[in-house]
Amino acid sequence: MANNKQETVDTLYVKYQRTLELLSNALDQVDSTNATIEEQSNTIAQLKAELDLKPKEVEVEKVVEVEKEVEKIVEVEADIDLTTPSRVAELEAKLAKKLNPDVN
């Protein structure tokens, strides 16, 4: 049973690593985008002009049904290694540097 749980944790770390890699690639793509500031400023000015023409207050009435689920927590003892794999830790550090370049 503990082996199955360890496999589950390992699988989660593999998925987490993939997510971090995708995030890193996305941040690289954002950095390499060559959209011009002038074009964006013109679009913003046009949208602001359109917004000024629209009414300031809108009344919307919605009926919302909410379903509530309650989870039952069951504690089970298991010997599971929860240490972060080195590759995941490296990716986390790489992303931290990209997101906060001022911090060492």
PDB file as gemmi writes it, atoms N, CA and C in Angstrom:
CRYST1    1.000    1.000    1.000  90.00  90.00  90.00 P 1                      
ATOM      1  N   MET A   1       0.825  -1.194   0.000  1.00  0.00           N  
ATOM      2  CA  MET A   1       0.000   0.000   0.000  1.00  0.00           C  
ATOM      3  C   MET A   1       0.870   1.260   0.000  1.00  0.00           C  
ATOM      4  N   ALA A   2       1.958   1.234   0.811  1.00  0.00           N  
ATOM      5  CA  ALA A   2       2.846   2.388   0.857  1.00  0.00           C  
ATOM      6  C   ALA A   2       3.555   2.558  -0.475  1.00  0.00           C  
ATOM      7  N   ASN A   3       3.872   1.453  -1.142  1.00  0.00           N  
ATOM      8  CA  ASN A   3       4.531   1.519  -2.445  1.00  0.00           C  
ATOM      9  C   ASN A   3       3.630   2.212  -3.456  1.00  0.00           C  
ATOM     10  N   ASN A   4       2.350   1.905  -3.422  1.00  0.00           N  
ATOM     11  CA  ASN A   4       1.383   2.547  -4.316  1.00  0.00           C  
ATOM     12  C   ASN A   4       1.313   4.046  -4.049  1.00  0.00           C  
ATOM     13  N   LYS A   5       1.354   4.421  -2.785  1.00  0.00           N  
ATOM     14  CA  LYS A   5       1.293   5.845  -2.430  1.00  0.00           C  
ATOM     15  C   LYS A   5       2.577   6.547  -2.853  1.00  0.00           C  
ATOM     16  N   GLN A   6       3.722   5.859  -2.717  1.00  0.00           N  
ATOM     17  CA  GLN A   6       4.988   6.441  -3.161  1.00  0.00           C  
ATOM     18  C   GLN A   6       4.968   6.663  -4.668  1.00  0.00           C  
ATOM     19  N   GLU A   7       4.398   5.703  -5.401  1.00  0.00           N  
ATOM     20  CA  GLU A   7       4.278   5.857  -6.846  1.00  0.00           C  
ATOM     21  C   GLU A   7       3.402   7.047  -7.191  1.00  0.00           C  
ATOM     22  N   THR A   8       2.342   7.237  -6.420  1.00  0.00           N  
ATOM     23  CA  THR A   8       1.447   8.377  -6.637  1.00  0.00           C  
ATOM     24  C   THR A   8       2.185   9.689  -6.412  1.00  0.00           C  
ATOM     25  N   VAL A   9       2.965   9.770  -5.341  1.00  0.00           N  
ATOM     26  CA  VAL A   9       3.736  10.981  -5.050  1.00  0.00           C  
ATOM     27  C   VAL A   9       4.760  11.221  -6.158  1.00  0.00           C  
ATOM     28  N   ASP A  10       5.442  10.149  -6.588  1.00  0.00           N  
ATOM     29  CA  ASP A  10       6.421  10.284  -7.663  1.00  0.00           C  
ATOM     30  C   ASP A  10       5.762  10.779  -8.951  1.00  0.00           C  
ATOM     31  N   THR A  11       4.582  10.249  -9.256  1.00  0.00           N  
ATOM     32  CA  THR A  11       3.840  10.676 -10.438  1.00  0.00           C  
ATOM     33  C   THR A  11       3.473  12.156 -10.343  1.00  0.00           C  
ATOM     34  N   LEU A  12       3.064  12.591  -9.147  1.00  0.00           N  
ATOM     35  CA  LEU A  12       2.726  14.003  -8.955  1.00  0.00           C  
ATOM     36  C   LEU A  12       3.950  14.888  -9.182  1.00  0.00           C  
ATOM     37  N   TYR A  13       5.111  14.440  -8.701  1.00  0.00           N  
ATOM     38  CA  TYR A  13       6.319  15.232  -8.921  1.00  0.00           C  
ATOM     39  C   TYR A  13       6.689  15.297 -10.393  1.00  0.00           C  
ATOM     40  N   VAL A  14       6.479  14.237 -11.140  1.00  0.00           N  
ATOM     41  CA  VAL A  14       6.751  14.251 -12.578  1.00  0.00           C  
ATOM     42  C   VAL A  14       5.821  15.254 -13.264  1.00  0.00           C  
ATOM     43  N   LYS A  15       4.553  15.238 -12.886  1.00  0.00           N  
ATOM     44  CA  LYS A  15       3.599  16.182 -13.468  1.00  0.00           C  
ATOM     45  C   LYS A  15       3.934  17.618 -13.069  1.00  0.00           C  
ATOM     46  N   TYR A  16       4.347  17.795 -11.808  1.00  0.00           N  
ATOM     47  CA  TYR A  16       4.728  19.116 -11.323  1.00  0.00           C  
ATOM     48  C   TYR A  16       5.946  19.621 -12.089  1.00  0.00           C  
ATOM     49  N   GLN A  17       6.916  18.742 -12.325  1.00  0.00           N  
ATOM     50  CA  GLN A  17       8.102  19.104 -13.096  1.00  0.00           C  
ATOM     51  C   GLN A  17       7.707  19.548 -14.492  1.00  0.00           C  
ATOM     52  N   ARG A  18       6.809  18.823 -15.126  1.00  0.00           N  
ATOM     53  CA  ARG A  18       6.349  19.170 -16.477  1.00  0.00           C  
ATOM     54  C   ARG A  18       5.651  20.532 -16.463  1.00  0.00           C  
ATOM     55  N   THR A  19       4.855  20.779 -15.435  1.00  0.00           N  
ATOM     56  CA  THR A  19       4.170  22.062 -15.312  1.00  0.00           C  
ATOM     57  C   THR A  19       5.188  23.187 -15.161  1.00  0.00           C  
ATOM     58  N   LEU A  20       6.224  22.967 -14.348  1.00  0.00           N  
ATOM     59  CA  LEU A  20       7.259  23.983 -14.183  1.00  0.00           C  
ATOM     60  C   LEU A  20       7.996  24.229 -15.497  1.00  0.00           C  
ATOM     61  N   GLU A  21       8.268  23.158 -16.252  1.00  0.00           N  
ATOM     62  CA  GLU A  21       8.927  23.320 -17.540  1.00  0.00           C  
ATOM     63  C   GLU A  21       8.058  24.128 -18.502  1.00  0.00           C  
ATOM     64  N   LEU A  22       6.756  23.841 -18.514  1.00  0.00           N  
ATOM     65  CA  LEU A  22       5.837  24.594 -19.368  1.00  0.00           C  
ATOM     66  C   LEU A  22       5.789  26.065 -18.957  1.00  0.00           C  
ATOM     67  N   LEU A  23       5.790  26.311 -17.647  1.00  0.00           N  
ATOM     68  CA  LEU A  23       5.782  27.683 -17.152  1.00  0.00           C  
ATOM     69  C   LEU A  23       7.068  28.392 -17.547  1.00  0.00           C  
ATOM     70  N   SER A  24       8.178  27.708 -17.429  1.00  0.00           N  
ATOM     71  CA  SER A  24       9.462  28.297 -17.812  1.00  0.00           C  
ATOM     72  C   SER A  24       9.470  28.651 -19.297  1.00  0.00           C  
ATOM     73  N   ASN A  25       8.979  27.742 -20.127  1.00  0.00           N  
ATOM     74  CA  ASN A  25       8.913  28.012 -21.566  1.00  0.00           C  
ATOM     75  C   ASN A  25       7.984  29.181 -21.863  1.00  0.00           C  
ATOM     76  N   ALA A  26       6.870  29.238 -21.152  1.00  0.00           N  
ATOM     77  CA  ALA A  26       5.921  30.338 -21.363  1.00  0.00           C  
ATOM     78  C   ALA A  26       6.559  31.672 -20.987  1.00  0.00           C  
ATOM     79  N   LEU A  27       7.307  31.684 -19.885  1.00  0.00           N  
ATOM     80  CA  LEU A  27       7.975  32.922 -19.481  1.00  0.00           C  
ATOM     81  C   LEU A  27       9.027  33.332 -20.512  1.00  0.00           C  
ATOM     82  N   ASP A  28       9.724  32.361 -21.091  1.00  0.00           N  
ATOM     83  CA  ASP A  28      10.690  32.671 -22.147  1.00  0.00           C  
ATOM     84  C   ASP A  28       9.996  33.275 -23.362  1.00  0.00           C  
ATOM     85  N   GLN A  29       8.829  32.733 -23.719  1.00  0.00           N  
ATOM     86  CA  GLN A  29       8.088  33.256 -24.862  1.00  0.00           C  
ATOM     87  C   GLN A  29       7.600  34.671 -24.594  1.00  0.00           C  
ATOM     88  N   VAL A  30       7.176  34.931 -23.361  1.00  0.00           N  
ATOM     89  CA  VAL A  30       6.724  36.279 -23.009  1.00  0.00           C  
ATOM     90  C   VAL A  30       7.885  37.253 -23.157  1.00  0.00           C  
ATOM     91  N   ASP A  31       9.072  36.826 -22.685  1.00  0.00           N  
ATOM     92  CA  ASP A  31      10.247  37.698 -22.782  1.00  0.00           C  
ATOM     93  C   ASP A  31      10.628  37.970 -24.225  1.00  0.00           C  
ATOM     94  N   SER A  32      10.381  37.021 -25.124  1.00  0.00           N  
ATOM     95  CA  SER A  32      10.823  37.187 -26.501  1.00  0.00           C  
ATOM     96  C   SER A  32       9.759  37.819 -27.401  1.00  0.00           C  
ATOM     97  N   THR A  33       8.605  38.149 -26.871  1.00  0.00           N  
ATOM     98  CA  THR A  33       7.548  38.758 -27.686  1.00  0.00           C  
ATOM     99  C   THR A  33       7.937  40.179 -28.066  1.00  0.00           C  
ATOM    100  N   ASN A  34       7.736  40.511 -29.344  1.00  0.00           N  
ATOM    101  CA  ASN A  34       8.168  41.817 -29.858  1.00  0.00           C  
ATOM    102  C   ASN A  34       6.993  42.731 -30.194  1.00  0.00           C  
ATOM    103  N   ALA A  35       5.949  42.737 -29.318  1.00  0.00           N  
ATOM    104  CA  ALA A  35       4.816  43.636 -29.552  1.00  0.00           C  
ATOM    105  C   ALA A  35       5.251  45.066 -29.286  1.00  0.00           C  
ATOM    106  N   THR A  36       4.837  45.995 -30.123  1.00  0.00           N  
ATOM    107  CA  THR A  36       5.264  47.384 -29.961  1.00  0.00           C  
ATOM    108  C   THR A  36       4.382  48.111 -28.957  1.00  0.00           C  
ATOM    109  N   ILE A  37       4.992  49.016 -28.218  1.00  0.00           N  
ATOM    110  CA  ILE A  37       4.288  49.796 -27.197  1.00  0.00           C  
ATOM    111  C   ILE A  37       3.309  50.772 -27.850  1.00  0.00           C  
ATOM    112  N   GLU A  38       3.673  51.323 -28.972  1.00  0.00           N  
ATOM    113  CA  GLU A  38       2.800  52.274 -29.661  1.00  0.00           C  
ATOM    114  C   GLU A  38       1.489  51.624 -30.075  1.00  0.00           C  
ATOM    115  N   GLU A  39       1.574  50.415 -30.619  1.00  0.00           N  
ATOM    116  CA  GLU A  39       0.378  49.691 -31.036  1.00  0.00           C  
ATOM    117  C   GLU A  39      -0.526  49.397 -29.840  1.00  0.00           C  
ATOM    118  N   GLN A  40       0.074  49.005 -28.735  1.00  0.00           N  
ATOM    119  CA  GLN A  40      -0.707  48.720 -27.535  1.00  0.00           C  
ATOM    120  C   GLN A  40      -1.329  49.989 -26.970  1.00  0.00           C  
ATOM    121  N   SER A  41      -0.596  51.098 -27.034  1.00  0.00           N  
ATOM    122  CA  SER A  41      -1.135  52.368 -26.536  1.00  0.00           C  
ATOM    123  C   SER A  41      -2.336  52.821 -27.362  1.00  0.00           C  
ATOM    124  N   ASN A  42      -2.259  52.645 -28.692  1.00  0.00           N  
ATOM    125  CA  ASN A  42      -3.379  53.008 -29.554  1.00  0.00           C  
ATOM    126  C   ASN A  42      -4.604  52.166 -29.231  1.00  0.00           C  
ATOM    127  N   THR A  43      -4.395  50.869 -29.016  1.00  0.00           N  
ATOM    128  CA  THR A  43      -5.511  49.984 -28.670  1.00  0.00           C  
ATOM    129  C   THR A  43      -6.138  50.393 -27.347  1.00  0.00           C  
ATOM    130  N   ILE A  44      -5.306  50.712 -26.371  1.00  0.00           N  
ATOM    131  CA  ILE A  44      -5.813  51.136 -25.060  1.00  0.00           C  
ATOM    132  C   ILE A  44      -6.612  52.426 -25.196  1.00  0.00           C  
ATOM    133  N   ALA A  45      -6.105  53.366 -25.981  1.00  0.00           N  
ATOM    134  CA  ALA A  45      -6.811  54.636 -26.180  1.00  0.00           C  
ATOM    135  C   ALA A  45      -8.169  54.403 -26.837  1.00  0.00           C  
ATOM    136  N   GLN A  46      -8.212  53.507 -27.829  1.00  0.00           N  
ATOM    137  CA  GLN A  46      -9.485  53.199 -28.492  1.00  0.00           C  
ATOM    138  C   GLN A  46     -10.464  52.553 -27.515  1.00  0.00           C  
ATOM    139  N   LEU A  47      -9.979  51.632 -26.708  1.00  0.00           N  
ATOM    140  CA  LEU A  47     -10.859  50.959 -25.746  1.00  0.00           C  
ATOM    141  C   LEU A  47     -11.367  51.931 -24.684  1.00  0.00           C  
ATOM    142  N   LYS A  48     -10.509  52.843 -24.249  1.00  0.00           N  
ATOM    143  CA  LYS A  48     -10.945  53.848 -23.271  1.00  0.00           C  
ATOM    144  C   LYS A  48     -12.028  54.742 -23.862  1.00  0.00           C  
ATOM    145  N   ALA A  49     -11.858  55.101 -25.139  1.00  0.00           N  
ATOM    146  CA  ALA A  49     -12.869  55.934 -25.808  1.00  0.00           C  
ATOM    147  C   ALA A  49     -14.194  55.181 -25.902  1.00  0.00           C  
ATOM    148  N   GLU A  50     -14.142  53.890 -26.238  1.00  0.00           N  
ATOM    149  CA  GLU A  50     -15.358  53.076 -26.293  1.00  0.00           C  
ATOM    150  C   GLU A  50     -15.993  52.952 -24.915  1.00  0.00           C  
ATOM    151  N   LEU A  51     -15.170  52.796 -23.897  1.00  0.00           N  
ATOM    152  CA  LEU A  51     -15.676  52.660 -22.532  1.00  0.00           C  
ATOM    153  C   LEU A  51     -16.380  53.928 -22.074  1.00  0.00           C  
ATOM    154  N   ASP A  52     -15.857  55.080 -22.473  1.00  0.00           N  
ATOM    155  CA  ASP A  52     -16.478  56.347 -22.103  1.00  0.00           C  
ATOM    156  C   ASP A  52     -17.869  56.490 -22.720  1.00  0.00           C  
ATOM    157  N   LEU A  53     -18.115  55.841 -23.849  1.00  0.00           N  
ATOM    158  CA  LEU A  53     -19.410  55.928 -24.518  1.00  0.00           C  
ATOM    159  C   LEU A  53     -20.450  54.985 -23.903  1.00  0.00           C  
ATOM    160  N   LYS A  54     -19.994  53.992 -23.159  1.00  0.00           N  
ATOM    161  CA  LYS A  54     -20.922  52.995 -22.600  1.00  0.00           C  
ATOM    162  C   LYS A  54     -21.489  53.485 -21.269  1.00  0.00           C  
ATOM    163  N   PRO A  55     -22.658  52.976 -20.890  1.00  0.00           N  
ATOM    164  CA  PRO A  55     -23.246  53.386 -19.610  1.00  0.00           C  
ATOM    165  C   PRO A  55     -22.367  52.960 -18.437  1.00  0.00           C  
ATOM    166  N   LYS A  56     -22.412  53.753 -17.381  1.00  0.00           N  
ATOM    167  CA  LYS A  56     -21.556  53.508 -16.227  1.00  0.00           C  
ATOM    168  C   LYS A  56     -22.132  52.454 -15.277  1.00  0.00           C  
ATOM    169  N   GLU A  57     -23.446  52.339 -15.238  1.00  0.00           N  
ATOM    170  CA  GLU A  57     -24.059  51.388 -14.321  1.00  0.00           C  
ATOM    171  C   GLU A  57     -24.937  50.416 -15.086  1.00  0.00           C  
ATOM    172  N   VAL A  58     -24.806  49.165 -14.741  1.00  0.00           N  
ATOM    173  CA  VAL A  58     -25.609  48.120 -15.354  1.00  0.00           C  
ATOM    174  C   VAL A  58     -26.138  47.238 -14.227  1.00  0.00           C  
ATOM    175  N   GLU A  59     -27.430  46.956 -14.269  1.00  0.00           N  
ATOM    176  CA  GLU A  59     -28.028  46.098 -13.260  1.00  0.00           C  
ATOM    177  C   GLU A  59     -28.210  44.712 -13.832  1.00  0.00           C  
ATOM    178  N   VAL A  60     -27.638  43.722 -13.165  1.00  0.00           N  
ATOM    179  CA  VAL A  60     -27.739  42.349 -13.608  1.00  0.00           C  
ATOM    180  C   VAL A  60     -28.230  41.517 -12.440  1.00  0.00           C  
ATOM    181  N   GLU A  61     -29.248  40.726 -12.709  1.00  0.00           N  
ATOM    182  CA  GLU A  61     -29.786  39.862 -11.664  1.00  0.00           C  
ATOM    183  C   GLU A  61     -29.605  38.421 -12.099  1.00  0.00           C  
ATOM    184  N   LYS A  62     -28.926  37.654 -11.267  1.00  0.00           N  
ATOM    185  CA  LYS A  62     -28.677  36.259 -11.582  1.00  0.00           C  
ATOM    186  C   LYS A  62     -29.112  35.390 -10.415  1.00  0.00           C  
ATOM    187  N   VAL A  63     -29.660  34.251 -10.760  1.00  0.00           N  
ATOM    188  CA  VAL A  63     -29.994  33.262  -9.746  1.00  0.00           C  
ATOM    189  C   VAL A  63     -28.940  32.168  -9.856  1.00  0.00           C  
ATOM    190  N   VAL A  64     -28.275  31.910  -8.754  1.00  0.00           N  
ATOM    191  CA  VAL A  64     -27.187  30.946  -8.758  1.00  0.00           C  
ATOM    192  C   VAL A  64     -27.504  29.844  -7.753  1.00  0.00           C  
ATOM    193  N   GLU A  65     -27.394  28.610  -8.228  1.00  0.00           N  
ATOM    194  CA  GLU A  65     -27.559  27.477  -7.331  1.00  0.00           C  
ATOM    195  C   GLU A  65     -26.186  26.964  -6.958  1.00  0.00           C  
ATOM    196  N   VAL A  66     -26.021  26.665  -5.688  1.00  0.00           N  
ATOM    197  CA  VAL A  66     -24.725  26.216  -5.199  1.00  0.00           C  
ATOM    198  C   VAL A  66     -24.873  24.828  -4.597  1.00  0.00           C  
ATOM    199  N   GLU A  67     -23.993  23.940  -5.061  1.00  0.00           N  
ATOM    200  CA  GLU A  67     -23.941  22.616  -4.459  1.00  0.00           C  
ATOM    201  C   GLU A  67     -22.717  22.569  -3.562  1.00  0.00           C  
ATOM    202  N   LYS A  68     -22.868  21.954  -2.423  1.00  0.00           N  
ATOM    203  CA  LYS A  68     -21.773  21.909  -1.481  1.00  0.00           C  
ATOM    204  C   LYS A  68     -21.364  20.462  -1.261  1.00  0.00           C  
ATOM    205  N   GLU A  69     -20.076  20.210  -1.443  1.00  0.00           N  
ATOM    206  CA  GLU A  69     -19.557  18.879  -1.190  1.00  0.00           C  
ATOM    207  C   GLU A  69     -18.708  18.927   0.070  1.00  0.00           C  
ATOM    208  N   VAL A  70     -18.817  17.903   0.856  1.00  0.00           N  
ATOM    209  CA  VAL A  70     -18.040  17.816   2.077  1.00  0.00           C  
ATOM    210  C   VAL A  70     -17.107  16.618   1.954  1.00  0.00           C  
ATOM    211  N   GLU A  71     -15.825  16.877   2.165  1.00  0.00           N  
ATOM    212  CA  GLU A  71     -14.867  15.793   2.089  1.00  0.00           C  
ATOM    213  C   GLU A  71     -14.650  15.198   3.468  1.00  0.00           C  
ATOM    214  N   LYS A  72     -14.482  13.909   3.489  1.00  0.00           N  
ATOM    215  CA  LYS A  72     -14.192  13.223   4.735  1.00  0.00           C  
ATOM    216  C   LYS A  72     -12.705  12.909   4.730  1.00  0.00           C  
ATOM    217  N   ILE A  73     -11.994  13.370   5.735  1.00  0.00           N  
ATOM    218  CA  ILE A  73     -10.561  13.160   5.812  1.00  0.00           C  
ATOM    219  C   ILE A  73     -10.303  11.885   6.621  1.00  0.00           C  
ATOM    220  N   VAL A  74      -9.565  10.994   5.991  1.00  0.00           N  
ATOM    221  CA  VAL A  74      -9.207   9.739   6.651  1.00  0.00           C  
ATOM    222  C   VAL A  74      -7.694   9.705   6.768  1.00  0.00           C  
ATOM    223  N   GLU A  75      -7.196   9.527   7.976  1.00  0.00           N  
ATOM    224  CA  GLU A  75      -5.755   9.478   8.178  1.00  0.00           C  
ATOM    225  C   GLU A  75      -5.281   8.040   8.086  1.00  0.00           C  
ATOM    226  N   VAL A  76      -4.229   7.846   7.281  1.00  0.00           N  
ATOM    227  CA  VAL A  76      -3.639   6.528   7.113  1.00  0.00           C  
ATOM    228  C   VAL A  76      -2.134   6.678   7.253  1.00  0.00           C  
ATOM    229  N   GLU A  77      -1.521   5.806   8.012  1.00  0.00           N  
ATOM    230  CA  GLU A  77      -0.074   5.853   8.158  1.00  0.00           C  
ATOM    231  C   GLU A  77       0.565   5.201   6.946  1.00  0.00           C  
ATOM    232  N   ALA A  78       1.591   5.891   6.398  1.00  0.00           N  
ATOM    233  CA  ALA A  78       2.304   5.344   5.257  1.00  0.00           C  
ATOM    234  C   ALA A  78       3.720   5.902   5.258  1.00  0.00           C  
ATOM    235  N   ASP A  79       4.655   5.116   4.813  1.00  0.00           N  
ATOM    236  CA  ASP A  79       6.047   5.537   4.716  1.00  0.00           C  
ATOM    237  C   ASP A  79       6.269   6.066   3.306  1.00  0.00           C  
ATOM    238  N   ILE A  80       6.204   7.413   3.165  1.00  0.00           N  
ATOM    239  CA  ILE A  80       6.287   8.049   1.850  1.00  0.00           C  
ATOM    240  C   ILE A  80       7.419   9.076   1.873  1.00  0.00           C  
ATOM    241  N   ASP A  81       8.232   9.061   0.830  1.00  0.00           N  
ATOM    242  CA  ASP A  81       9.313  10.022   0.686  1.00  0.00           C  
ATOM    243  C   ASP A  81       8.763  11.267  -0.001  1.00  0.00           C  
ATOM    244  N   LEU A  82       8.675  12.376   0.740  1.00  0.00           N  
ATOM    245  CA  LEU A  82       8.108  13.607   0.204  1.00  0.00           C  
ATOM    246  C   LEU A  82       9.168  14.647  -0.138  1.00  0.00           C  
ATOM    247  N   THR A  83      10.431  14.226  -0.199  1.00  0.00           N  
ATOM    248  CA  THR A  83      11.467  15.185  -0.559  1.00  0.00           C  
ATOM    249  C   THR A  83      11.327  15.572  -2.022  1.00  0.00           C  
ATOM    250  N   THR A  84      11.569  16.842  -2.293  1.00  0.00           N  
ATOM    251  CA  THR A  84      11.444  17.358  -3.650  1.00  0.00           C  
ATOM    252  C   THR A  84      12.597  16.834  -4.496  1.00  0.00           C  
ATOM    253  N   PRO A  85      12.296  16.240  -5.654  1.00  0.00           N  
ATOM    254  CA  PRO A  85      13.364  15.771  -6.539  1.00  0.00           C  
ATOM    255  C   PRO A  85      14.259  16.933  -6.965  1.00  0.00           C  
ATOM    256  N   SER A  86      15.539  16.657  -7.190  1.00  0.00           N  
ATOM    257  CA  SER A  86      16.496  17.719  -7.498  1.00  0.00           C  
ATOM    258  C   SER A  86      16.128  18.470  -8.772  1.00  0.00           C  
ATOM    259  N   ARG A  87      15.622  17.776  -9.786  1.00  0.00           N  
ATOM    260  CA  ARG A  87      15.238  18.432 -11.049  1.00  0.00           C  
ATOM    261  C   ARG A  87      14.105  19.432 -10.815  1.00  0.00           C  
ATOM    262  N   VAL A  88      13.156  19.060  -9.961  1.00  0.00           N  
ATOM    263  CA  VAL A  88      12.042  19.965  -9.646  1.00  0.00           C  
ATOM    264  C   VAL A  88      12.560  21.168  -8.862  1.00  0.00           C  
ATOM    265  N   ALA A  89      13.465  20.934  -7.916  1.00  0.00           N  
ATOM    266  CA  ALA A  89      14.035  22.033  -7.136  1.00  0.00           C  
ATOM    267  C   ALA A  89      14.810  22.988  -8.036  1.00  0.00           C  
ATOM    268  N   GLU A  90      15.551  22.437  -9.013  1.00  0.00           N  
ATOM    269  CA  GLU A  90      16.285  23.288  -9.949  1.00  0.00           C  
ATOM    270  C   GLU A  90      15.323  24.144 -10.772  1.00  0.00           C  
ATOM    271  N   LEU A  91      14.231  23.551 -11.239  1.00  0.00           N  
ATOM    272  CA  LEU A  91      13.251  24.307 -12.015  1.00  0.00           C  
ATOM    273  C   LEU A  91      12.581  25.390 -11.168  1.00  0.00           C  
ATOM    274  N   GLU A  92      12.294  25.059  -9.902  1.00  0.00           N  
ATOM    275  CA  GLU A  92      11.694  26.060  -9.019  1.00  0.00           C  
ATOM    276  C   GLU A  92      12.644  27.238  -8.839  1.00  0.00           C  
ATOM    277  N   ALA A  93      13.947  26.951  -8.647  1.00  0.00           N  
ATOM    278  CA  ALA A  93      14.931  28.020  -8.484  1.00  0.00           C  
ATOM    279  C   ALA A  93      15.054  28.840  -9.761  1.00  0.00           C  
ATOM    280  N   LYS A  94      15.046  28.177 -10.918  1.00  0.00           N  
ATOM    281  CA  LYS A  94      15.141  28.869 -12.206  1.00  0.00           C  
ATOM    282  C   LYS A  94      13.951  29.814 -12.391  1.00  0.00           C  
ATOM    283  N   LEU A  95      12.749  29.329 -12.058  1.00  0.00           N  
ATOM    284  CA  LEU A  95      11.551  30.168 -12.193  1.00  0.00           C  
ATOM    285  C   LEU A  95      11.565  31.311 -11.192  1.00  0.00           C  
ATOM    286  N   ALA A  96      12.064  31.053  -9.987  1.00  0.00           N  
ATOM    287  CA  ALA A  96      12.144  32.120  -8.984  1.00  0.00           C  
ATOM    288  C   ALA A  96      13.063  33.230  -9.476  1.00  0.00           C  
ATOM    289  N   LYS A  97      14.174  32.856 -10.123  1.00  0.00           N  
ATOM    290  CA  LYS A  97      15.082  33.871 -10.655  1.00  0.00           C  
ATOM    291  C   LYS A  97      14.426  34.646 -11.791  1.00  0.00           C  
ATOM    292  N   LYS A  98      13.629  33.957 -12.632  1.00  0.00           N  
ATOM    293  CA  LYS A  98      12.951  34.648 -13.736  1.00  0.00           C  
ATOM    294  C   LYS A  98      11.887  35.606 -13.225  1.00  0.00           C  
ATOM    295  N   LEU A  99      11.175  35.182 -12.195  1.00  0.00           N  
ATOM    296  CA  LEU A  99      10.079  36.007 -11.681  1.00  0.00           C  
ATOM    297  C   LEU A  99      10.588  37.137 -10.786  1.00  0.00           C  
ATOM    298  N   ASN A 100      11.719  36.934 -10.117  1.00  0.00           N  
ATOM    299  CA  ASN A 100      12.292  37.938  -9.218  1.00  0.00           C  
ATOM    300  C   ASN A 100      13.765  38.128  -9.567  1.00  0.00           C  
ATOM    301  N   PRO A 101      14.077  38.809 -10.672  1.00  0.00           N  
ATOM    302  CA  PRO A 101      15.471  38.942 -11.075  1.00  0.00           C  
ATOM    303  C   PRO A 101      16.300  39.799 -10.122  1.00  0.00           C  
ATOM    304  N   ASP A 102      15.648  40.614  -9.290  1.00  0.00           N  
ATOM    305  CA  ASP A 102      16.375  41.493  -8.349  1.00  0.00           C  
ATOM    306  C   ASP A 102      16.910  40.711  -7.157  1.00  0.00           C  
ATOM    307  N   VAL A 103      16.273  39.589  -6.816  1.00  0.00           N  
ATOM    308  CA  VAL A 103      16.673  38.791  -5.660  1.00  0.00           C  
ATOM    309  C   VAL A 103      17.766  37.826  -6.082  1.00  0.00           C  
ATOM    310  N   ASN A 104      18.787  37.643  -5.238  1.00  0.00           N  
ATOM    311  CA  ASN A 104      19.877  36.716  -5.601  1.00  0.00           C  
ATOM    312  C   ASN A 104      19.399  35.332  -5.501  1.00  0.00           C  
TER     313      ASN A 104                                                      
END                                                                             
